[in-house]
């Protein structure tokens, strides 16, 4: 091979090496890509709290579209490390019937989950559906989320903050 051909081949090898190093591969990532992968959300394992008691009820306004009365048992309100606000809710119909459930709201994704349903013998029955669902506009979960537990889409920090918001009629940061 003539010297010129060797020189050009060597020069081509150097420029190829430069173009690969210019991309800045470090391991399996290109330079500038995030080194930390986004952590996948993991839900905590939870059990229903003690069954709601009348003396712990905090009534909240669920809007003019219903005549039902809505209560959260303040002692059941919790804020999980997984970013879920959980609570026992009692819905009393005008005729006297009550629905009791243990639910959760994920502020980050605007979702809700029904964990358990209260039976008349004051025992929790697990919900048949254990999936997260989008919060429907106008629902009481939408009001709880927007006005009490997720003001400006940010989760409350402690259960006491949620109880205070319920007692006050809304979170001070809610718009």
C-alpha positions in Angstrom: 0.0 0.0 0.0 1.4 3.4 -0.9 2.2 5.8 1.9 -0.5 8.2 0.8 -3.1 5.4 1.1 -1.8 4.5 4.5 -1.9 8.1 5.6 -5.5 8.6 4.3 -6.6 5.3 6.0 -5.0 6.4 9.3 -6.6 9.9 9.0 -10.0 8.3 8.3 -9.6 6.1 11.4 -8.8 9.2 13.5 -11.8 11.1 12.2 -14.1 8.1 12.9 -12.8 7.9 16.4 -13.3 11.6 16.9 -16.9 11.4 15.7 -17.7 8.6 18.1 -16.1 10.4 21.0 -17.8 13.7 20.0 -21.1 11.9 20.7 -19.8 11.5 24.2 -20.9 8.0 25.1 -20.5 7.1 28.7 -21.6 3.6 29.4 -24.9 3.2 27.7 -25.9 6.9 27.9 -25.0 9.8 25.6 -23.5 12.8 27.2 -26.3 15.1 28.3 -28.9 12.3 28.9 -30.2 11.9 32.4 -28.1 9.5 34.5 -30.9 8.8 37.0 -33.8 7.0 35.5 -37.2 8.3 36.6 -38.3 6.2 39.6 -41.4 4.1 39.0 -44.3 4.9 41.4 -45.0 2.1 43.9 -48.2 2.1 45.9 -47.9 1.3 49.6 -49.8 -1.7 51.0 -52.5 -0.4 53.2 -55.3 -1.7 55.3 -58.5 0.1 56.0 -58.5 2.1 59.2 -60.9 1.7 62.2 -64.5 2.0 61.1 -65.7 5.7 61.0 -67.4 7.1 64.1 -69.9 9.9 64.2 -68.0 12.0 66.7 -65.0 12.2 64.2 -67.0 13.3 61.2 -66.1 16.5 59.5 -68.7 17.6 57.0 -67.6 19.2 53.7 -69.5 20.8 50.9 -69.6 18.6 47.8 -71.4 21.1 45.6 -74.9 22.2 44.9 -75.6 19.2 42.5 -76.5 16.9 45.4 -78.7 16.9 48.5 -76.5 14.2 50.1 -74.3 15.1 53.1 -70.6 14.2 52.9 -68.4 13.5 55.9 -64.7 12.6 56.3 -63.7 10.8 59.5 -60.8 13.0 60.5 -59.0 10.3 62.4 -58.8 8.2 59.2 -57.1 10.8 57.0 -53.5 10.0 56.1 -50.9 11.1 53.7 -48.8 8.1 52.5 -45.1 8.1 51.5 -46.4 7.1 48.1 -48.2 10.4 47.7 -51.7 9.2 48.3 -54.2 10.9 50.6 -56.4 8.2 52.1 -59.6 8.7 54.1 -62.9 7.1 55.1 -65.9 8.9 53.8 -69.5 8.7 54.8 -72.2 9.9 52.4 -75.7 10.3 54.0 -78.7 10.4 51.7 -81.7 12.6 52.5 -83.8 9.5 53.2 -81.4 8.3 55.9 -79.3 5.7 54.0 -75.5 5.9 54.4 -72.6 4.8 52.1 -69.3 4.3 53.8 -66.0 3.8 51.9 -62.2 3.9 52.3 -60.6 5.7 49.4 -57.5 7.4 48.2 -56.6 10.3 45.9 -53.3 10.7 44.0 -52.7 14.4 43.5 -49.9 13.9 41.0 -52.0 12.0 38.5 -55.5 13.2 39.5 -56.7 9.7 40.1 -58.8 8.0 42.8 -59.1 4.5 44.2 -61.7 2.7 46.2 -60.0 0.4 48.7 -63.0 -0.9 50.7 -66.7 -0.5 51.3 -68.2 -0.3 54.7 -70.9 -2.9 55.5 -73.8 -2.3 57.9 -72.1 -4.6 60.5 -69.2 -2.0 60.6 -66.8 -4.3 58.8 -64.8 -3.3 55.8 -65.3 -5.3 52.6 -62.5 -5.1 50.0 -63.4 -3.3 46.8 -63.9 -5.5 43.7 -61.9 -3.1 41.6 -58.4 -2.3 42.8 -57.5 -0.1 39.9 -56.8 3.7 39.9 -59.4 5.7 37.9 -59.4 9.3 36.7 -61.2 11.7 38.9 -64.5 12.8 37.2 -65.1 16.5 37.1 -67.8 17.6 39.4 -67.5 14.5 41.7 -66.9 14.8 45.4 -63.4 13.4 44.8 -62.7 16.3 42.4 -63.8 18.7 45.2 -61.8 16.9 47.8 -58.8 17.0 45.5 -59.1 20.6 44.4 -60.3 22.3 47.6 -58.8 20.2 50.4 -56.1 17.7 49.7 -54.3 18.8 46.5 -54.5 22.6 46.4 -52.9 23.8 43.1 -52.2 20.1 42.3 -49.7 19.8 45.2 -50.3 17.2 47.9 -50.9 18.3 51.5 -47.9 17.5 53.7 -49.6 16.0 56.7 -53.0 14.7 57.7 -53.4 17.6 60.1 -53.2 20.0 57.2 -56.1 18.1 55.5 -58.2 18.1 58.7 -57.6 21.8 59.2 -58.7 22.4 55.6 -61.9 20.4 56.1 -62.6 22.3 59.3 -62.0 25.6 57.7 -64.1 24.8 54.6 -61.2 24.7 52.2 -57.4 24.8 52.0 -56.0 28.4 52.0 -53.9 27.6 48.9 -56.8 26.3 46.9 -57.9 28.5 43.9 
